[in-house]
Amino acid sequence: MKFERLTELLDEIASAADGGIEAMRNATLSEGFRLLAFLQDEQKNGSLAPQLSQRFAPLRTDFVRRLFANGMFYVIFSAFTKCHQEVDGAAAIAVDIEAGKYICRDLEQHRYHAVMRPAEHGEMPAMLRGIAFNGLERIRLYKSGCPCFEVPLASLFSLEEVPQGAAARFTMLAFLQELRRGIPPQELSAREKRMYDVLNGTTFFLPTLWETAPSGDPSQKKLTHPCVQLTQNGQKRTLLPVYTASAKLLGAPDYRKMCEAGKNWQITQMDYKNLIRHCEHTGGALDGIVVDSADLSLVLSVEMLKIHCHI
């Protein structure tokens, strides 16, 4: 966009009675991207004029809402976590396939394994809620040939309440996507600490079943749960599957299979400390837990859970 056109748009936005909404709606898609990226940079630098600063957020919200009402989009996911790729704390969405390919290539150069998933405009409300479910609070929007800009999720729709375990999922995916691309653990100490700090305050959900003792005595029922067998570094480990939200548990393929078997599985909630106690009370039968096994699949030994317990 030429400097003269940028100046023209800025003047219209600053003087218009509607805050520049109509001027933005008459601008091209590329002009809108370049203008919002410019306003974002100026605001970050503290050099945005007060009147433009007041009008920036409403302009951006209107632009993005109209953008998501039409067309096809490309949402970037991490192959390491099977969740949204976190880019400087934001989710990444491209408005054209070339921009999506560029993001994935750029991430690959930094040893991330990223994939893009197309989403039609009708799917965007659910996609945005999925981003919020994973604890990301911002979206970074890309268009080929234009600078990117960010928008807070909260400006696009309102959540009645914060999704269960959103903070835990965000800290896990932020840690795991770095660890799994080969960053040494000692360089991730801050992310790891943040993750454990959040996990300490998280409520976990696990499938449980009350089984009658072999004697048939109903007063001697025993609480049981499924286990996951995992081999790491040549060693077999028995892990307790736990989930950061009831929706994650209900949607897990293994849980659906268990329910199809006809048994009356229930959902039990446990906090971090009681989860440690439960693992210890199995007499060594459990080596640890696996969190959100369908995607993040974070494995934590009982020893590591205890080391990082702050409660």
C-alpha positions as CSV (number, residue, x, y, z in Angstrom):
1,M,0.0,0.0,0.0
2,K,1.4,3.4,-1.0
3,F,2.1,5.9,1.7
4,E,-0.5,8.3,0.3
5,R,-3.2,5.7,0.6
6,L,-2.2,4.8,4.1
7,T,-2.3,8.5,5.1
8,E,-5.7,8.9,3.4
9,L,-7.1,6.0,5.4
10,L,-5.6,7.2,8.7
11,D,-7.1,10.7,8.1
12,E,-10.6,9.1,7.4
13,I,-10.4,7.0,10.5
14,A,-9.4,9.8,12.7
15,S,-12.1,12.2,11.5
16,A,-15.0,9.9,10.7
17,A,-18.1,10.0,13.0
18,D,-18.4,6.2,12.8
19,G,-14.7,5.8,14.0
20,G,-13.6,4.8,10.5
21,I,-15.7,1.6,10.2
22,E,-17.1,2.6,6.8
23,A,-13.6,3.6,5.5
24,M,-12.2,0.2,6.5
25,R,-15.2,-1.6,4.9
26,N,-14.4,0.2,1.6
27,A,-10.7,-0.7,1.8
28,T,-9.4,-3.8,0.1
29,L,-8.4,-6.9,2.1
30,S,-4.7,-6.2,1.6
31,E,-5.2,-2.5,2.7
32,G,-7.0,-3.7,5.8
33,F,-4.2,-6.0,6.8
34,R,-1.5,-3.4,6.2
35,L,-3.4,-0.7,8.0
36,L,-4.1,-2.9,11.1
37,A,-0.5,-4.1,11.2
38,F,0.7,-0.5,11.0
39,L,-1.7,0.6,13.9
40,Q,-0.5,-2.5,15.9
41,D,3.1,-1.6,15.5
42,E,2.5,2.1,16.4
43,Q,0.6,1.1,19.5
44,K,3.3,-1.3,20.6
45,N,5.9,1.5,20.1
46,G,3.8,3.9,22.1
47,S,3.6,6.4,19.2
48,L,-0.1,5.9,18.1
49,A,-2.1,9.1,18.4
50,P,-4.7,9.0,21.2
51,Q,-7.7,9.2,18.8
52,L,-6.4,6.4,16.6
53,S,-5.6,4.3,19.7
54,Q,-9.2,4.6,20.9
55,R,-10.5,3.5,17.5
56,F,-8.0,0.7,16.7
57,A,-9.7,-2.1,18.7
58,P,-13.2,-1.6,17.3
59,L,-11.9,-1.3,13.8
60,R,-9.9,-4.5,14.2
61,T,-12.8,-6.4,15.7
62,D,-15.2,-5.3,12.9
63,F,-12.6,-6.2,10.2
64,V,-11.9,-9.7,11.6
65,R,-15.6,-10.5,12.2
66,R,-16.4,-9.6,8.6
67,L,-13.3,-11.6,7.4
68,F,-14.5,-14.7,9.2
69,A,-18.0,-14.4,7.8
70,N,-16.8,-15.5,4.3
71,G,-14.3,-17.6,2.6
72,M,-11.9,-20.4,3.5
73,F,-9.2,-20.3,6.2
74,Y,-6.2,-22.3,7.2
75,V,-5.6,-23.0,10.8
76,I,-2.0,-24.1,11.8
77,F,-1.6,-27.1,14.1
78,S,1.4,-28.7,15.7
79,A,2.1,-32.3,14.7
80,F,4.0,-32.6,18.0
81,T,1.0,-31.9,20.2
82,K,-2.0,-32.4,17.8
83,C,-3.2,-29.0,19.1
84,H,-3.0,-25.5,17.8
85,Q,0.6,-24.3,17.0
86,E,1.5,-21.7,19.5
87,V,3.4,-18.8,17.9
88,D,4.5,-16.2,20.5
89,G,1.5,-17.1,22.6
90,A,-1.0,-16.8,19.8
91,A,-2.8,-19.3,17.5
92,A,-1.9,-18.9,13.7
93,I,-4.6,-18.6,11.0
94,A,-4.0,-17.8,7.3
95,V,-6.6,-16.3,5.1
96,D,-5.2,-17.9,1.9
97,I,-3.4,-21.2,1.2
98,E,-0.1,-19.6,0.1
99,A,0.1,-17.8,3.5
100,G,-0.6,-21.1,5.2
101,K,2.2,-22.9,3.3
102,Y,4.6,-20.0,4.1
103,I,3.9,-20.3,7.9
104,C,4.4,-24.1,7.8
105,R,7.7,-23.8,5.8
106,D,8.9,-21.1,8.2
107,L,8.1,-23.3,11.2
108,E,9.8,-26.3,9.6
109,Q,13.0,-24.3,9.3
110,H,12.9,-23.9,13.1
111,R,12.3,-27.7,13.5
112,Y,8.6,-27.5,14.2
113,H,6.3,-29.9,12.5
114,A,3.3,-27.9,11.5
115,V,0.3,-28.8,9.5
116,M,-2.6,-26.6,8.2
117,R,-6.2,-27.6,8.4
118,P,-8.7,-25.8,6.1
119,A,-11.9,-24.4,7.7
120,E,-14.8,-22.8,5.9
121,H,-16.3,-19.7,7.4
122,G,-19.2,-21.7,8.9
123,E,-16.7,-23.7,10.9
124,M,-14.9,-20.7,12.3
125,P,-17.1,-20.2,15.5
126,A,-16.3,-23.8,16.6
127,M,-12.6,-23.4,15.6
128,L,-12.3,-20.2,17.6
129,R,-13.8,-21.9,20.6
130,G,-11.4,-24.8,20.1
131,I,-8.5,-22.3,20.3
132,A,-9.9,-20.8,23.5
133,F,-10.4,-24.4,24.8
134,N,-6.6,-24.9,24.5
135,G,-5.9,-21.7,26.5
136,L,-4.7,-19.4,23.7
137,E,-6.1,-15.9,24.1
138,R,-4.9,-14.3,20.8
139,I,-5.0,-15.1,17.1
140,R,-2.3,-14.0,14.7
141,L,-3.7,-13.5,11.2
142,Y,-1.6,-13.9,8.0
143,K,-2.2,-13.0,4.4
144,S,0.3,-13.6,1.6
145,G,2.1,-10.4,0.6
146,C,1.0,-8.5,3.8
147,P,2.3,-8.1,7.4
148,C,0.5,-10.1,10.0
149,F,-1.5,-8.7,13.0
150,E,-3.1,-10.1,16.1
151,V,-6.5,-9.9,17.6
152,P,-7.7,-11.0,21.1
153,L,-10.1,-13.8,21.1
154,A,-12.2,-12.1,23.7
155,S,-13.0,-9.3,21.2
156,L,-14.6,-11.8,18.7
157,F,-16.9,-13.7,21.0
158,S,-17.7,-14.1,24.7
159,L,-17.1,-17.2,26.7
160,E,-19.7,-17.8,29.4
161,E,-16.8,-19.3,31.5
162,V,-13.2,-20.2,31.1
163,P,-13.0,-23.8,29.7
164,Q,-12.0,-26.5,32.1
165,G,-8.2,-26.9,32.2
166,A,-7.5,-24.3,29.5
167,A,-4.5,-22.9,31.4
168,A,-3.1,-26.4,31.9
169,R,-3.4,-27.3,28.2
170,F,-1.8,-24.0,27.1
171,T,1.2,-24.5,29.4
172,M,1.6,-28.2,28.3
173,L,1.4,-27.5,24.6
174,A,3.8,-24.5,25.0
175,F,6.3,-26.7,26.8
176,L,5.9,-29.9,24.6
177,Q,6.1,-28.2,21.2
178,E,9.5,-26.9,22.2
179,L,10.7,-30.1,23.9
180,R,9.6,-32.3,21.0
181,R,11.4,-30.2,18.4
182,G,14.7,-30.9,20.3
183,I,15.2,-28.0,22.6
184,P,17.3,-29.2,25.6
185,P,15.2,-29.5,28.8
186,Q,17.6,-27.1,30.7
187,E,16.7,-24.4,28.2
188,L,13.0,-24.9,28.9
189,S,13.1,-24.6,32.7
190,A,10.9,-21.5,32.7
191,R,8.2,-23.1,30.6
192,E,8.4,-26.3,32.6
193,K,8.1,-24.5,35.9
194,R,5.1,-22.6,34.6
195,M,3.5,-25.9,33.5
196,Y,3.9,-27.6,36.9
197,D,2.7,-24.4,38.7
198,V,-0.5,-24.6,36.7
199,L,-0.9,-28.4,37.0
200,N,-0.6,-28.0,40.8
201,G,-3.9,-26.1,40.7
202,T,-5.6,-28.2,38.0
203,T,-8.5,-30.6,38.6
204,F,-8.0,-33.8,36.6
205,F,-10.7,-36.2,35.3
206,L,-10.3,-39.9,35.1
207,P,-12.6,-42.8,34.1
208,T,-13.4,-45.1,37.1
209,L,-15.5,-48.2,37.7
210,W,-16.7,-49.8,40.9
211,E,-16.3,-53.6,40.6
212,T,-17.7,-56.2,43.0
213,A,-15.2,-58.4,44.8
214,P,-14.8,-62.0,43.5
215,S,-16.8,-63.1,46.6
216,G,-19.8,-61.2,45.3
217,D,-20.1,-59.3,48.5
218,P,-21.5,-55.8,47.5
219,S,-20.0,-54.2,50.5
220,Q,-16.5,-55.0,49.2
221,K,-16.6,-53.1,45.9
222,K,-13.3,-51.9,44.6
223,L,-12.6,-48.7,42.6
224,T,-10.7,-49.5,39.4
225,H,-9.5,-47.6,36.4
226,P,-8.0,-48.4,33.0
227,C,-4.2,-48.3,32.5
228,V,-2.0,-47.5,29.5
229,Q,1.0,-49.6,28.7
230,L,3.9,-47.5,27.3
231,T,7.4,-48.4,26.3
232,Q,10.0,-45.7,26.7
233,N,13.7,-46.2,26.3
234,G,13.2,-49.9,26.3
235,Q,11.3,-49.9,29.6
236,K,7.6,-50.8,29.9
237,R,5.6,-48.3,32.0
238,T,2.1,-48.6,33.4
239,L,0.4,-45.2,33.4
240,L,-2.9,-43.8,34.6
241,P,-4.8,-41.9,31.9
242,V,-6.1,-38.5,33.2
243,Y,-7.7,-35.6,31.4
244,T,-7.7,-31.8,31.9
245,A,-11.4,-31.5,31.1
246,S,-14.4,-33.8,31.2
247,A,-14.9,-33.1,27.5
248,K,-11.4,-34.4,26.7
249,L,-12.3,-37.6,28.6
250,L,-15.7,-38.1,27.0
251,G,-14.2,-37.5,23.5
252,A,-11.2,-39.9,24.0
253,P,-11.5,-42.9,21.7
254,D,-10.4,-45.3,24.4
255,Y,-13.2,-44.1,26.7
256,R,-15.8,-44.5,24.0
257,K,-14.7,-48.1,23.4
258,M,-14.9,-48.8,27.2
259,C,-18.4,-47.4,27.3
260,E,-19.4,-49.5,24.3
261,A,-18.4,-52.6,26.3
262,G,-21.5,-52.1,28.4
263,K,-19.9,-51.3,31.8
264,N,-21.0,-48.3,33.9
265,W,-17.9,-46.1,33.7
266,Q,-18.0,-43.0,35.8
267,I,-15.9,-39.8,35.8
268,T,-13.9,-39.1,39.0
269,Q,-12.2,-35.8,39.7
270,M,-8.9,-35.5,41.5
271,D,-6.6,-32.6,42.3
272,Y,-2.8,-32.8,41.8
273,K,-2.0,-34.0,45.3
274,N,-4.7,-36.7,45.5
275,L,-3.6,-37.9,42.1
276,I,-0.1,-38.5,43.6
277,R,-1.7,-40.3,46.6
278,H,-3.8,-42.5,44.3
279,C,-0.7,-43.6,42.3
280,E,1.2,-44.3,45.5
281,H,-1.6,-46.4,47.0
282,T,-1.4,-48.8,44.1
283,G,1.7,-50.3,45.7
284,G,3.9,-49.6,42.7
285,A,1.5,-50.8,40.1
286,L,1.4,-47.4,38.5
287,D,4.6,-45.7,37.2
288,G,2.9,-42.4,36.6
289,I,0.2,-40.7,34.6
290,V,-0.4,-39.7,30.9
291,V,-2.3,-36.4,30.5
292,D,-4.7,-36.0,27.5
293,S,-3.5,-39.1,25.8
294,A,-5.4,-38.4,22.5
295,D,-3.3,-35.3,21.7
296,L,-0.8,-33.8,24.1
297,S,0.1,-37.1,25.7
298,L,2.2,-35.7,28.5
299,V,3.8,-38.5,30.5
300,L,4.8,-37.7,34.1
301,S,6.3,-40.2,36.5
302,V,5.2,-40.4,40.1
303,E,8.6,-39.2,41.1
304,M,8.4,-36.1,38.9
305,L,4.8,-35.4,40.2
306,K,6.2,-35.5,43.7
307,I,9.2,-33.3,43.0
308,H,7.1,-30.6,41.5
309,C,4.3,-30.8,44.1
310,H,3.8,-27.3,45.7
311,I,0.5,-28.0,47.6
